């Protein structure tokens, strides 16, 4: 067992998957939380470094008992939690007139409520290790975009949860930060029902809306998450870091 333990949600794909792999290759024991057992198993066998390891944990983030089990089993098996990365999330389309209440509730439950519950349950253990938390937010947390109302609201709430908890936990040695990615190549939009052709067009258009001229990668975001969780970022807390190719600096188009 490696010395430090990181819990990473949303590890079946995208940013969560890349982050879990980076932490394991840096020497962490990673509790990789997700719903896709096949993808989690593939992740656990794909680690090149022998320093760290991946321990898969199947969980539905809409179920509070399963969220609590993540913490109890991690402590039982490894005795500590040093880093919590909240990466699980979903996106749904809808504006102020068309967003269904069920969609709103589901978005808030997964993108916000589950993060709050897991964070709260991990805090006593993070205080013991003087650990830290990194939440995965979005450029949609700092900027407004049409037809993704509930998603924007949920991510803005994550940013404020990050700042408030950072302020409250600083005196106990626990840092809390967030990353705010722009468009990154993941399965997020496809899971929401976007067809391949439409997704390809979306990525092509995103090259124009991101000043740096391209979309991001999960590994780029994962490396920033690892930095914020490392001792090199020991004087950073309450920050919401844009990693968006300049998207957050632009006017809507």
HELIX and SHEET records of a PDB file:
HELIX    1   1 UNK A   14  UNK A   25  1                                  12    
HELIX    2   2 UNK A   37  UNK A   45  1                                   9    
HELIX    3   3 UNK A   64  UNK A   78  1                                  15    
HELIX    4   4 UNK A  101  UNK A  108  1                                   8    
HELIX    5   5 UNK A  109  UNK A  113  3                                   5    
HELIX    6   6 UNK A  114  UNK A  129  1                                  16    
HELIX    7   7 UNK A  139  UNK A  141  5                                   3    
HELIX    8   8 UNK A  149  UNK A  169  1                                  21    
HELIX    9   9 UNK A  170  UNK A  172  5                                   3    
HELIX   10  10 UNK A  188  UNK A  191  1                                   4    
HELIX   11  11 UNK A  196  UNK A  209  1                                  14    
HELIX   12  12 UNK A  218  UNK A  229  1                                  12    
HELIX   13  13 UNK A  231  UNK A  233  5                                   3    
HELIX   14  14 UNK A  247  UNK A  249  5                                   3    
SHEET    1   A 7 UNK A  53  UNK A  58  0                                        
SHEET    2   A 7 UNK A  29  UNK A  34  1                                        
SHEET    3   A 7 UNK A   5  UNK A   8  1                                        
SHEET    4   A 7 UNK A  83  UNK A  86  1                                        
SHEET    5   A 7 UNK A 132  UNK A 136  1                                        
SHEET    6   A 7 UNK A 175  UNK A 181  1                                        
SHEET    7   A 7 UNK A 240  UNK A 243  1                                        
END                                                                             
